Amino acid sequence: KVLGDWWTNWTIMVMPPSAFFILGVIVWWARSKTEKEEKEKEGGTALS
């Protein structure tokens, strides 16, 4: 094992449809966080 016995396997990532769904959620979260930080740098609010 690469990560040792303490690691719990992510069986949801083994199933292709679930893996694409999880990957999509992660990308959506990262993009929204990045856009929010860029708006705050410009001096605007994140909601506008």
mmCIF entry with sequence, helices, sheets and N, C-alpha, C, O atoms, coordinates in Angstrom:
data_MODEL
# 
_entry.id   MODEL 
# 
_entity.id                         1 
_entity.type                       polymer 
_entity.pdbx_number_of_molecules   1 
# 
_entity_poly.entity_id                      1 
_entity_poly.type                           'polypeptide(L)' 
_entity_poly.nstd_linkage                   no 
_entity_poly.nstd_monomer                   no 
_entity_poly.pdbx_seq_one_letter_code       KVLGDWWTNWTIMVMPPSAFFILGVIVWWARSKTEKEEKEKEGGTALS 
_entity_poly.pdbx_seq_one_letter_code_can   KVLGDWWTNWTIMVMPPSAFFILGVIVWWARSKTEKEEKEKEGGTALS 
_entity_poly.pdbx_strand_id                 A 
# 
loop_
_entity_poly_seq.entity_id 
_entity_poly_seq.num 
_entity_poly_seq.mon_id 
_entity_poly_seq.hetero 
1 1  LYS n 
1 2  VAL n 
1 3  LEU n 
1 4  GLY n 
1 5  ASP n 
1 6  TRP n 
1 7  TRP n 
1 8  THR n 
1 9  ASN n 
1 10 TRP n 
1 11 THR n 
1 12 ILE n 
1 13 MET n 
1 14 VAL n 
1 15 MET n 
1 16 PRO n 
1 17 PRO n 
1 18 SER n 
1 19 ALA n 
1 20 PHE n 
1 21 PHE n 
1 22 ILE n 
1 23 LEU n 
1 24 GLY n 
1 25 VAL n 
1 26 ILE n 
1 27 VAL n 
1 28 TRP n 
1 29 TRP n 
1 30 ALA n 
1 31 ARG n 
1 32 SER n 
1 33 LYS n 
1 34 THR n 
1 35 GLU n 
1 36 LYS n 
1 37 GLU n 
1 38 GLU n 
1 39 LYS n 
1 40 GLU n 
1 41 LYS n 
1 42 GLU n 
1 43 GLY n 
1 44 GLY n 
1 45 THR n 
1 46 ALA n 
1 47 LEU n 
1 48 SER n 
# 
_struct_asym.id          A 
_struct_asym.entity_id   1 
# 
loop_
_struct_conf.conf_type_id 
_struct_conf.id 
_struct_conf.pdbx_PDB_helix_id 
_struct_conf.beg_label_comp_id 
_struct_conf.beg_label_asym_id 
_struct_conf.beg_label_seq_id 
_struct_conf.pdbx_beg_PDB_ins_code 
_struct_conf.end_label_comp_id 
_struct_conf.end_label_asym_id 
_struct_conf.end_label_seq_id 
_struct_conf.pdbx_end_PDB_ins_code 
_struct_conf.beg_auth_comp_id 
_struct_conf.beg_auth_asym_id 
_struct_conf.beg_auth_seq_id 
_struct_conf.end_auth_comp_id 
_struct_conf.end_auth_asym_id 
_struct_conf.end_auth_seq_id 
_struct_conf.pdbx_PDB_helix_class 
_struct_conf.details 
_struct_conf.pdbx_PDB_helix_length 
HELX_P HELX_P1 AA1 THR A 11 ? MET A 13 ? THR A 11 MET A 13 5 ? 3  
HELX_P HELX_P2 AA2 PRO A 16 ? GLU A 42 ? PRO A 16 GLU A 42 1 ? 27 
# 
_struct_conf_type.id          HELX_P 
_struct_conf_type.criteria    ? 
_struct_conf_type.reference   ? 
# 
loop_
_atom_site.group_PDB 
_atom_site.id 
_atom_site.type_symbol 
_atom_site.label_atom_id 
_atom_site.label_alt_id 
_atom_site.label_comp_id 
_atom_site.label_asym_id 
_atom_site.label_entity_id 
_atom_site.label_seq_id 
_atom_site.pdbx_PDB_ins_code 
_atom_site.Cartn_x 
_atom_site.Cartn_y 
_atom_site.Cartn_z 
_atom_site.occupancy 
_atom_site.B_iso_or_equiv 
_atom_site.pdbx_formal_charge 
_atom_site.auth_seq_id 
_atom_site.auth_comp_id 
_atom_site.auth_asym_id 
_atom_site.auth_atom_id 
_atom_site.pdbx_PDB_model_num 
ATOM 1   N N  . LYS A 1 1  ? 0.837   -1.194 0.000   1.00 0.00 ? 1  LYS A N  1 
ATOM 2   C CA . LYS A 1 1  ? 0.000   0.000  0.000   1.00 0.00 ? 1  LYS A CA 1 
ATOM 3   C C  . LYS A 1 1  ? 0.874   1.247  0.000   1.00 0.00 ? 1  LYS A C  1 
ATOM 4   O O  . LYS A 1 1  ? 1.918   1.298  0.650   1.00 0.00 ? 1  LYS A O  1 
ATOM 5   N N  . VAL A 1 2  ? 0.435   2.222  -0.723  1.00 0.00 ? 2  VAL A N  1 
ATOM 6   C CA . VAL A 1 2  ? 1.189   3.470  -0.816  1.00 0.00 ? 2  VAL A CA 1 
ATOM 7   C C  . VAL A 1 2  ? 0.962   4.336  0.418   1.00 0.00 ? 2  VAL A C  1 
ATOM 8   O O  . VAL A 1 2  ? 1.914   4.890  0.968   1.00 0.00 ? 2  VAL A O  1 
ATOM 9   N N  . LEU A 1 3  ? -0.281  4.458  0.855   1.00 0.00 ? 3  LEU A N  1 
ATOM 10  C CA . LEU A 1 3  ? -0.615  5.370  1.947   1.00 0.00 ? 3  LEU A CA 1 
ATOM 11  C C  . LEU A 1 3  ? -0.691  4.703  3.309   1.00 0.00 ? 3  LEU A C  1 
ATOM 12  O O  . LEU A 1 3  ? -0.865  5.394  4.313   1.00 0.00 ? 3  LEU A O  1 
ATOM 13  N N  . GLY A 1 4  ? -0.569  3.408  3.379   1.00 0.00 ? 4  GLY A N  1 
ATOM 14  C CA . GLY A 1 4  ? -0.571  2.729  4.666   1.00 0.00 ? 4  GLY A CA 1 
ATOM 15  C C  . GLY A 1 4  ? -1.942  2.230  5.070   1.00 0.00 ? 4  GLY A C  1 
ATOM 16  O O  . GLY A 1 4  ? -2.914  2.376  4.329   1.00 0.00 ? 4  GLY A O  1 
ATOM 17  N N  . ASP A 1 5  ? -2.011  1.643  6.248   1.00 0.00 ? 5  ASP A N  1 
ATOM 18  C CA . ASP A 1 5  ? -3.257  1.056  6.736   1.00 0.00 ? 5  ASP A CA 1 
ATOM 19  C C  . ASP A 1 5  ? -4.263  2.096  7.223   1.00 0.00 ? 5  ASP A C  1 
ATOM 20  O O  . ASP A 1 5  ? -5.450  1.790  7.332   1.00 0.00 ? 5  ASP A O  1 
ATOM 21  N N  . TRP A 1 6  ? -3.824  3.297  7.514   1.00 0.00 ? 6  TRP A N  1 
ATOM 22  C CA . TRP A 1 6  ? -4.733  4.318  8.020   1.00 0.00 ? 6  TRP A CA 1 
ATOM 23  C C  . TRP A 1 6  ? -5.658  4.855  6.928   1.00 0.00 ? 6  TRP A C  1 
ATOM 24  O O  . TRP A 1 6  ? -6.684  5.455  7.247   1.00 0.00 ? 6  TRP A O  1 
ATOM 25  N N  . TRP A 1 7  ? -5.326  4.656  5.645   1.00 0.00 ? 7  TRP A N  1 
ATOM 26  C CA . TRP A 1 7  ? -6.100  5.196  4.527   1.00 0.00 ? 7  TRP A CA 1 
ATOM 27  C C  . TRP A 1 7  ? -7.345  4.364  4.283   1.00 0.00 ? 7  TRP A C  1 
ATOM 28  O O  . TRP A 1 7  ? -7.272  3.137  4.211   1.00 0.00 ? 7  TRP A O  1 
ATOM 29  N N  . THR A 1 8  ? -8.488  5.025  4.157   1.00 0.00 ? 8  THR A N  1 
ATOM 30  C CA . THR A 1 8  ? -9.737  4.363  3.801   1.00 0.00 ? 8  THR A CA 1 
ATOM 31  C C  . THR A 1 8  ? -9.931  4.499  2.300   1.00 0.00 ? 8  THR A C  1 
ATOM 32  O O  . THR A 1 8  ? -9.881  5.604  1.759   1.00 0.00 ? 8  THR A O  1 
ATOM 33  N N  . ASN A 1 9  ? -10.153 3.374  1.625   1.00 0.00 ? 9  ASN A N  1 
ATOM 34  C CA . ASN A 1 9  ? -10.331 3.411  0.172   1.00 0.00 ? 9  ASN A CA 1 
ATOM 35  C C  . ASN A 1 9  ? -11.606 4.158  -0.194  1.00 0.00 ? 9  ASN A C  1 
ATOM 36  O O  . ASN A 1 9  ? -12.628 4.041  0.482   1.00 0.00 ? 9  ASN A O  1 
ATOM 37  N N  . TRP A 1 10 ? -11.528 4.919  -1.260  1.00 0.00 ? 10 TRP A N  1 
ATOM 38  C CA . TRP A 1 10 ? -12.679 5.661  -1.754  1.00 0.00 ? 10 TRP A CA 1 
ATOM 39  C C  . TRP A 1 10 ? -13.346 4.830  -2.834  1.00 0.00 ? 10 TRP A C  1 
ATOM 40  O O  . TRP A 1 10 ? -13.016 4.977  -4.010  1.00 0.00 ? 10 TRP A O  1 
ATOM 41  N N  . THR A 1 11 ? -14.258 3.979  -2.469  1.00 0.00 ? 11 THR A N  1 
ATOM 42  C CA . THR A 1 11 ? -14.885 3.106  -3.456  1.00 0.00 ? 11 THR A CA 1 
ATOM 43  C C  . THR A 1 11 ? -15.773 3.885  -4.415  1.00 0.00 ? 11 THR A C  1 
ATOM 44  O O  . THR A 1 11 ? -16.019 3.424  -5.530  1.00 0.00 ? 11 THR A O  1 
ATOM 45  N N  . ILE A 1 12 ? -16.260 5.055  -4.010  1.00 0.00 ? 12 ILE A N  1 
ATOM 46  C CA . ILE A 1 12 ? -17.096 5.849  -4.915  1.00 0.00 ? 12 ILE A CA 1 
ATOM 47  C C  . ILE A 1 12 ? -16.283 6.350  -6.109  1.00 0.00 ? 12 ILE A C  1 
ATOM 48  O O  . ILE A 1 12 ? -16.837 6.555  -7.189  1.00 0.00 ? 12 ILE A O  1 
ATOM 49  N N  . MET A 1 13 ? -14.984 6.546  -5.926  1.00 0.00 ? 13 MET A N  1 
ATOM 50  C CA . MET A 1 13 ? -14.143 7.011  -7.028  1.00 0.00 ? 13 MET A CA 1 
ATOM 51  C C  . MET A 1 13 ? -13.816 5.888  -8.009  1.00 0.00 ? 13 MET A C  1 
ATOM 52  O O  . MET A 1 13 ? -13.333 6.161  -9.108  1.00 0.00 ? 13 MET A O  1 
ATOM 53  N N  . VAL A 1 14 ? -14.065 4.641  -7.641  1.00 0.00 ? 14 VAL A N  1 
ATOM 54  C CA . VAL A 1 14 ? -13.810 3.519  -8.536  1.00 0.00 ? 14 VAL A CA 1 
ATOM 55  C C  . VAL A 1 14 ? -14.904 3.420  -9.584  1.00 0.00 ? 14 VAL A C  1 
ATOM 56  O O  . VAL A 1 14 ? -14.652 2.996  -10.712 1.00 0.00 ? 14 VAL A O  1 
ATOM 57  N N  . MET A 1 15 ? -16.099 3.803  -9.223  1.00 0.00 ? 15 MET A N  1 
ATOM 58  C CA . MET A 1 15 ? -17.222 3.731  -10.153 1.00 0.00 ? 15 MET A CA 1 
ATOM 59  C C  . MET A 1 15 ? -17.177 4.950  -11.079 1.00 0.00 ? 15 MET A C  1 
ATOM 60  O O  . MET A 1 15 ? -17.262 6.081  -10.601 1.00 0.00 ? 15 MET A O  1 
ATOM 61  N N  . PRO A 1 16 ? -17.043 4.741  -12.401 1.00 0.00 ? 16 PRO A N  1 
ATOM 62  C CA . PRO A 1 16 ? -16.854 5.864  -13.332 1.00 0.00 ? 16 PRO A CA 1 
ATOM 63  C C  . PRO A 1 16 ? -17.901 6.972  -13.252 1.00 0.00 ? 16 PRO A C  1 
ATOM 64  O O  . PRO A 1 16 ? -17.509 8.138  -13.204 1.00 0.00 ? 16 PRO A O  1 
ATOM 65  N N  . PRO A 1 17 ? -19.207 6.690  -13.233 1.00 0.00 ? 17 PRO A N  1 
ATOM 66  C CA . PRO A 1 17 ? -20.160 7.807  -13.157 1.00 0.00 ? 17 PRO A CA 1 
ATOM 67  C C  . PRO A 1 17 ? -19.998 8.634  -11.882 1.00 0.00 ? 17 PRO A C  1 
ATOM 68  O O  . PRO A 1 17 ? -20.092 9.861  -11.913 1.00 0.00 ? 17 PRO A O  1 
ATOM 69  N N  . SER A 1 18 ? -19.760 7.968  -10.789 1.00 0.00 ? 18 SER A N  1 
ATOM 70  C CA . SER A 1 18 ? -19.580 8.689  -9.528  1.00 0.00 ? 18 SER A CA 1 
ATOM 71  C C  . SER A 1 18 ? -18.301 9.500  -9.531  1.00 0.00 ? 18 SER A C  1 
ATOM 72  O O  . SER A 1 18 ? -18.265 10.611 -9.002  1.00 0.00 ? 18 SER A O  1 
ATOM 73  N N  . ALA A 1 19 ? -17.249 8.953  -10.124 1.00 0.00 ? 19 ALA A N  1 
ATOM 74  C CA . ALA A 1 19 ? -15.976 9.666  -10.173 1.00 0.00 ? 19 ALA A CA 1 
ATOM 75  C C  . ALA A 1 19 ? -16.113 10.948 -10.986 1.00 0.00 ? 19 ALA A C  1 
ATOM 76  O O  . ALA A 1 19 ? -15.584 11.987 -10.590 1.00 0.00 ? 19 ALA A O  1 
ATOM 77  N N  . PHE A 1 20 ? -16.817 10.890 -12.122 1.00 0.00 ? 20 PHE A N  1 
ATOM 78  C CA . PHE A 1 20 ? -17.011 12.101 -12.921 1.00 0.00 ? 20 PHE A CA 1 
ATOM 79  C C  . PHE A 1 20 ? -17.865 13.119 -12.180 1.00 0.00 ? 20 PHE A C  1 
ATOM 80  O O  . PHE A 1 20 ? -17.617 14.320 -12.279 1.00 0.00 ? 20 PHE A O  1 
ATOM 81  N N  . PHE A 1 21 ? -18.862 12.659 -11.444 1.00 0.00 ? 21 PHE A N  1 
ATOM 82  C CA . PHE A 1 21 ? -19.691 13.569 -10.663 1.00 0.00 ? 21 PHE A CA 1 
ATOM 83  C C  . PHE A 1 21 ? -18.872 14.255 -9.580  1.00 0.00 ? 21 PHE A C  1 
ATOM 84  O O  . PHE A 1 21 ? -18.958 15.472 -9.417  1.00 0.00 ? 21 PHE A O  1 
ATOM 85  N N  . ILE A 1 22 ? -18.087 13.495 -8.843  1.00 0.00 ? 22 ILE A N  1 
ATOM 86  C CA . ILE A 1 22 ? -17.253 14.059 -7.780  1.00 0.00 ? 22 ILE A CA 1 
ATOM 87  C C  . ILE A 1 22 ? -16.232 15.024 -8.367  1.00 0.00 ? 22 ILE A C  1 
ATOM 88  O O  . ILE A 1 22 ? -16.007 16.099 -7.812  1.00 0.00 ? 22 ILE A O  1 
ATOM 89  N N  . LEU A 1 23 ? -15.613 14.654 -9.484  1.00 0.00 ? 23 LEU A N  1 
ATOM 90  C CA . LEU A 1 23 ? -14.640 15.531 -10.131 1.00 0.00 ? 23 LEU A CA 1 
ATOM 91  C C  . LEU A 1 23 ? -15.298 16.838 -10.561 1.00 0.00 ? 23 LEU A C  1 
ATOM 92  O O  . LEU A 1 23 ? -14.707 17.907 -10.409 1.00 0.00 ? 23 LEU A O  1 
ATOM 93  N N  . GLY A 1 24 ? -16.512 16.762 -11.096 1.00 0.00 ? 24 GLY A N  1 
ATOM 94  C CA . GLY A 1 24 ? -17.239 17.959 -11.490 1.00 0.00 ? 24 GLY A CA 1 
ATOM 95  C C  . GLY A 1 24 ? -17.533 18.873 -10.315 1.00 0.00 ? 24 GLY A C  1 
ATOM 96  O O  . GLY A 1 24 ? -17.428 20.094 -10.436 1.00 0.00 ? 24 GLY A O  1 
ATOM 97  N N  . VAL A 1 25 ? -17.898 18.298 -9.187  1.00 0.00 ? 25 VAL A N  1 
ATOM 98  C CA . VAL A 1 25 ? -18.175 19.091 -7.982  1.00 0.00 ? 25 VAL A CA 1 
ATOM 99  C C  . VAL A 1 25 ? -16.900 19.772 -7.494  1.00 0.00 ? 25 VAL A C  1 
ATOM 100 O O  . VAL A 1 25 ? -16.936 20.931 -7.081  1.00 0.00 ? 25 VAL A O  1 
ATOM 101 N N  . ILE A 1 26 ? -15.779 19.062 -7.539  1.00 0.00 ? 26 ILE A N  1 
ATOM 102 C CA . ILE A 1 26 ? -14.510 19.644 -7.097  1.00 0.00 ? 26 ILE A CA 1 
ATOM 103 C C  . ILE A 1 26 ? -14.105 20.799 -8.006  1.00 0.00 ? 26 ILE A C  1 
ATOM 104 O O  . ILE A 1 26 ? -13.663 21.840 -7.520  1.00 0.00 ? 26 ILE A O  1 
ATOM 105 N N  . VAL A 1 27 ? -14.252 20.629 -9.322  1.00 0.00 ? 27 VAL A N  1 
ATOM 106 C CA . VAL A 1 27 ? -13.910 21.703 -10.263 1.00 0.00 ? 27 VAL A CA 1 
ATOM 107 C C  . VAL A 1 27 ? -14.836 22.893 -10.061 1.00 0.00 ? 27 VAL A C  1 
ATOM 108 O O  . VAL A 1 27 ? -14.380 24.036 -10.069 1.00 0.00 ? 27 VAL A O  1 
ATOM 109 N N  . TRP A 1 28 ? -16.136 22.642 -9.881  1.00 0.00 ? 28 TRP A N  1 
ATOM 110 C CA . TRP A 1 28 ? -17.105 23.720 -9.655  1.00 0.00 ? 28 TRP A CA 1 
ATOM 111 C C  . TRP A 1 28 ? -16.759 24.506 -8.395  1.00 0.00 ? 28 TRP A C  1 
ATOM 112 O O  . TRP A 1 28 ? -16.800 25.737 -8.401  1.00 0.00 ? 28 TRP A O  1 
ATOM 113 N N  . TRP A 1 29 ? -16.417 23.804 -7.312  1.00 0.00 ? 29 TRP A N  1 
ATOM 114 C CA . TRP A 1 29 ? -16.051 24.459 -6.056  1.00 0.00 ? 29 TRP A CA 1 
ATOM 115 C C  . TRP A 1 29 ? -14.787 25.300 -6.225  1.00 0.00 ? 29 TRP A C  1 
ATOM 116 O O  . TRP A 1 29 ? -14.729 26.435 -5.752  1.00 0.00 ? 29 TRP A O  1 
ATOM 117 N N  . ALA A 1 30 ? -13.777 24.749 -6.895  1.00 0.00 ? 30 ALA A N  1 
ATOM 118 C CA . ALA A 1 30 ? -12.514 25.469 -7.067  1.00 0.00 ? 30 ALA A CA 1 
ATOM 119 C C  . ALA A 1 30 ? -12.705 26.717 -7.925  1.00 0.00 ? 30 ALA A C  1 
ATOM 120 O O  . ALA A 1 30 ? -12.148 27.771 -7.617  1.00 0.00 ? 30 ALA A O  1 
ATOM 121 N N  . ARG A 1 31 ? -13.489 26.608 -8.999  1.00 0.00 ? 31 ARG A N  1 
ATOM 122 C CA . ARG A 1 31 ? -13.718 27.776 -9.860  1.00 0.00 ? 31 ARG A CA 1 
ATOM 123 C C  . ARG A 1 31 ? -14.506 28.860 -9.142  1.00 0.00 ? 31 ARG A C  1 
ATOM 124 O O  . ARG A 1 31 ? -14.203 30.044 -9.287  1.00 0.00 ? 31 ARG A O  1 
ATOM 125 N N  . SER A 1 32 ? -15.510 28.470 -8.373  1.00 0.00 ? 32 SER A N  1 
ATOM 126 C CA . SER A 1 32 ? -16.299 29.484 -7.666  1.00 0.00 ? 32 SER A CA 1 
ATOM 127 C C  . SER A 1 32 ? -15.461 30.172 -6.598  1.00 0.00 ? 32 SER A C  1 
ATOM 128 O O  . SER A 1 32 ? -15.621 31.370 -6.364  1.00 0.00 ? 32 SER A O  1 
ATOM 129 N N  . LYS A 1 33 ? -14.577 29.435 -5.953  1.00 0.00 ? 33 LYS A N  1 
ATOM 130 C CA . LYS A 1 33 ? -13.700 30.036 -4.951  1.00 0.00 ? 33 LYS A CA 1 
ATOM 131 C C  . LYS A 1 33 ? -12.726 31.010 -5.610  1.00 0.00 ? 33 LYS A C  1 
ATOM 132 O O  . LYS A 1 33 ? -12.486 32.099 -5.089  1.00 0.00 ? 33 LYS A O  1 
ATOM 133 N N  . THR A 1 34 ? -12.167 30.620 -6.752  1.00 0.00 ? 34 THR A N  1 
ATOM 134 C CA . THR A 1 34 ? -11.226 31.478 -7.469  1.00 0.00 ? 34 THR A CA 1 
ATOM 135 C C  . THR A 1 34 ? -11.913 32.749 -7.962  1.00 0.00 ? 34 THR A C  1 
ATOM 136 O O  . THR A 1 34 ? -11.362 33.842 -7.833  1.00 0.00 ? 34 THR A O  1 
ATOM 137 N N  . GLU A 1 35 ? -13.112 32.611 -8.524  1.00 0.00 ? 35 GLU A N  1 
ATOM 138 C CA . GLU A 1 35 ? -13.846 33.782 -9.006  1.00 0.00 ? 35 GLU A CA 1 
ATOM 139 C C  . GLU A 1 35 ? -14.195 34.725 -7.864  1.00 0.00 ? 35 GLU A C  1 
ATOM 140 O O  . GLU A 1 35 ? -14.147 35.945 -8.025  1.00 0.00 ? 35 GLU A O  1 
ATOM 141 N N  . LYS A 1 36 ? -14.543 34.172 -6.721  1.00 0.00 ? 36 LYS A N  1 
ATOM 142 C CA . LYS A 1 36 ? -14.878 34.999 -5.560  1.00 0.00 ? 36 LYS A CA 1 
ATOM 143 C C  . LYS A 1 36 ? -13.662 35.800 -5.109  1.00 0.00 ? 36 LYS A C  1 
ATOM 144 O O  . LYS A 1 36 ? -13.781 36.985 -4.800  1.00 0.00 ? 36 LYS A O  1 
ATOM 145 N N  . GLU A 1 37 ? -12.500 35.166 -5.069  1.00 0.00 ? 37 GLU A N  1 
ATOM 146 C CA . GLU A 1 37 ? -11.277 35.857 -4.657  1.00 0.00 ? 37 GLU A CA 1 
ATOM 147 C C  . GLU A 1 37 ? -10.892 36.945 -5.655  1.00 0.00 ? 37 GLU A C  1 
ATOM 148 O O  . GLU A 1 37 ? -10.422 38.010 -5.254  1.00 0.00 ? 37 GLU A O  1 
ATOM 149 N N  . GLU A 1 38 ? -11.085 36.693 -6.953  1.00 0.00 ? 38 GLU A N  1 
ATOM 150 C CA . GLU A 1 38 ? -10.769 37.703 -7.966  1.00 0.00 ? 38 GLU A CA 1 
ATOM 151 C C  . GLU A 1 38 ? -11.693 38.906 -7.843  1.00 0.00 ? 38 GLU A C  1 
ATOM 152 O O  . GLU A 1 38 ? -11.247 40.045 -7.980  1.00 0.00 ? 38 GLU A O  1 
ATOM 153 N N  . LYS A 1 39 ? -12.978 38.667 -7.587  1.00 0.00 ? 39 LYS A N  1 
ATOM 154 C CA . LYS A 1 39 ? -13.917 39.781 -7.429  1.00 0.00 ? 39 LYS A CA 1 
ATOM 155 C C  . LYS A 1 39 ? -13.565 40.622 -6.212  1.00 0.00 ? 39 LYS A C  1 
ATOM 156 O O  . LYS A 1 39 ? -13.660 41.849 -6.257  1.00 0.00 ? 39 LYS A O  1 
ATOM 157 N N  . GLU A 1 40 ? -13.159 39.974 -5.126  1.00 0.00 ? 40 GLU A N  1 
ATOM 158 C CA . GLU A 1 40 ? -12.791 40.709 -3.922  1.00 0.00 ? 40 GLU A CA 1 
ATOM 159 C C  . GLU A 1 40 ? -11.524 41.522 -4.140  1.00 0.00 ? 40 GLU A C  1 
ATOM 160 O O  . GLU A 1 40 ? -11.384 42.596 -3.555  1.00 0.00 ? 40 GLU A O  1 
ATOM 161 N N  . LYS A 1 41 ? -10.599 41.042 -4.962  1.00 0.00 ? 41 LYS A N  1 
ATOM 162 C CA . LYS A 1 41 ? -9.382  41.795 -5.271  1.00 0.00 ? 41 LYS A CA 1 
ATOM 163 C C  . LYS A 1 41 ? -9.703  43.045 -6.077  1.00 0.00 ? 41 LYS A C  1 
ATOM 164 O O  . LYS A 1 41 ? -9.051  44.078 -5.924  1.00 0.00 ? 41 LYS A O  1 
ATOM 165 N N  . GLU A 1 42 ? -10.723 42.946 -6.945  1.00 0.00 ? 42 GLU A N  1 
ATOM 166 C CA . GLU A 1 42 ? -11.107 44.085 -7.774  1.00 0.00 ? 42 GLU A CA 1 
ATOM 167 C C  . GLU A 1 42 ? -11.864 45.138 -6.979  1.00 0.00 ? 42 GLU A C  1 
ATOM 168 O O  . GLU A 1 42 ? -12.080 46.247 -7.470  1.00 0.00 ? 42 GLU A O  1 
ATOM 169 N N  . GLY A 1 43 ? -12.261 44.813 -5.783  1.00 0.00 ? 43 GLY A N  1 
ATOM 170 C CA . GLY A 1 43 ? -12.964 45.775 -4.947  1.00 0.00 ? 43 GLY A CA 1 
ATOM 171 C C  . GLY A 1 43 ? -14.462 45.621 -4.968  1.00 0.00 ? 43 GLY A C  1 
ATOM 172 O O  . GLY A 1 43 ? -15.162 46.337 -4.252  1.00 0.00 ? 43 GLY A O  1 
ATOM 173 N N  . GLY A 1 44 ? -14.972 44.712 -5.764  1.00 0.00 ? 44 GLY A N  1 
ATOM 174 C CA . GLY A 1 44 ? -16.406 44.471 -5.805  1.00 0.00 ? 44 GLY A CA 1 
ATOM 175 C C  . GLY A 1 44 ? -16.805 43.442 -4.776  1.00 0.00 ? 44 GLY A C  1 
ATOM 176 O O  . GLY A 1 44 ? -15.969 42.897 -4.056  1.00 0.00 ? 44 GLY A O  1 
ATOM 177 N N  . THR A 1 45 ? -18.088 43.187 -4.720  1.00 0.00 ? 45 THR A N  1 
ATOM 178 C CA . THR A 1 45 ? -18.555 42.141 -3.821  1.00 0.00 ? 45 THR A CA 1 
ATOM 179 C C  . THR A 1 45 ? -18.666 40.842 -4.595  1.00 0.00 ? 45 THR A C  1 
ATOM 180 O O  . THR A 1 45 ? -18.781 40.854 -5.821  1.00 0.00 ? 45 THR A O  1 
ATOM 181 N N  . ALA A 1 46 ? -18.634 39.746 -3.903  1.00 0.00 ? 46 ALA A N  1 
ATOM 182 C CA . ALA A 1 46 ? -18.689 38.441 -4.550  1.00 0.00 ? 46 ALA A CA 1 
ATOM 183 C C  . ALA A 1 46 ? -20.082 38.145 -5.097  1.00 0.00 ? 46 ALA A C  1 
ATOM 184 O O  . ALA A 1 46 ? -20.232 37.289 -5.969  1.00 0.00 ? 46 ALA A O  1 
ATOM 185 N N  . LEU A 1 47 ? -21.093 38.836 -4.601  1.00 0.00 ? 47 LEU A N  1 
ATOM 186 C CA . LEU A 1 47 ? -22.454 38.562 -5.025  1.00 0.00 ? 47 LEU A CA 1 
ATOM 187 C C  . LEU A 1 47 ? -22.875 39.373 -6.235  1.00 0.00 ? 47 LEU A C  1 
ATOM 188 O O  . LEU A 1 47 ? -23.887 39.049 -6.856  1.00 0.00 ? 47 LEU A O  1 
ATOM 189 N N  . SER A 1 48 ? -22.151 40.397 -6.586  1.00 0.00 ? 48 SER A N  1 
ATOM 190 C CA . SER A 1 48 ? -22.576 41.238 -7.709  1.00 0.00 ? 48 SER A CA 1 
ATOM 191 C C  . SER A 1 48 ? -22.031 40.747 -9.017  1.00 0.00 ? 48 SER A C  1 
ATOM 192 O O  . SER A 1 48 ? -22.295 41.344 -10.060 1.00 0.00 ? 48 SER A O  1 
# 
